[in-house]
Amino acid sequence: MRNVLRLLAAAFVFASGPAAAQDWPKKPVRVIVANSPGSLSDLMARLVFARVAENLGQAFVIENKPGAGGSIAAAEVARATPDGYTVLYSSDSQLTINPFIYKNLGYDPLRDFAPVSLTCKITQALYVNAAVGAKTLDDFVRVARANPGKFTYASGGNGHATHLAMELFLWKANLQLVHVPYKGTGPAMQAAAAGEVSAIAIAASLAKPFVDQGKLVVLGSIGAPSADVMPGVAPLNRTFAGSEMVSWQAVLFPAKTPPAIVQILHDAIAKAVASREVAERLKDGGTHAMASSPTELAELIREDHARNGELAKRMNLKVD
């Protein structure tokens, strides 16, 4: 009889778990963004989760926690209770670059998260401040090679995708620029536009207003060529083979979050990124809204983790 009761209790838990998950979310959900306010991650998180909140009828509260290349935010979510009320909005940096350049990271990107969905892939490009005087990639390469170490470039922080993308380009182009890290892509973008630094590799959508104002000059795209996003702009890979890098953003829960909750949020995100509002907001540059299955996202993380680990080791990219 006792064994029968145990079996009935186990069956009740198994049956009630998914049912309880169907009621999620019952209260506001924290969305921890691993980048600063004004960054592309921040803008995308607010855009996507505004629609998710409408779809699910509950508030999703954005909390920006930059620092250590976004590792502070990722570590907080990795330690959070896996009940569906803490979400990580991450770029590829926190999951596929930081593990190779930070000591005592505080999380394992392959074990400590439950992938939910991609939200976008990003076309980055190389820009120089107009004061540099370079109008083309050839112009910049010529003057930079003639003055090694004279020019500087901004990034969103040590180990950020903007850092790795630029280092990859400099390696393939045999150039020497001085790295100036900022706390997020927002401050880095402002520094490049203001002429505090000479160059930046960043999402086309963030740089476009400053290109339109004549403050920045675009020299080439870093991701795969996309005529509809950057018409007339040649990919750097065409001149310097191997310099291509595609960035992305994604949503993850802490590991062991119930699969039913993961699926609910996935479906809401897929609906959000497919909406006309999101498409209209992104049409002017560089950011391609797209969802993925949790399995597809997990595979992408594994693939980029392996590639970037090899790249970081080859470049000896470290953070003290």
Buried (B, 14 or more C-beta within 10 A) or exposed (E): EEEEEEEEEEEEEEEEEEEBBEEBBEEEBBBBBBBBBBBBBBBBBBBBBBBBBBBBEBEBEBBBBBBBBBBBBBBBBBEBEBBBBBBBBBBBBBBBBBBBBBEEBBBEBBEBBBBBBBBBBBBBBBBBBBEBEBEEBEBBBEBBEEEEEEBBBBBBBBBBBBBBBBBBBBBBBEBEBEBBBBBBBBBBBBBBBEEBBBBBBBBBBBBBBBBEEEBBBBBBBBBEBBEEBBEEBBBBBEBBEEBBBBBBBBBBBBBEBBEBBBBBBBBBBBBBBEBEEBEEBBEEBBBBBBBBBBEEBBEBBBEBBEEBBEBBEEBEBEBE
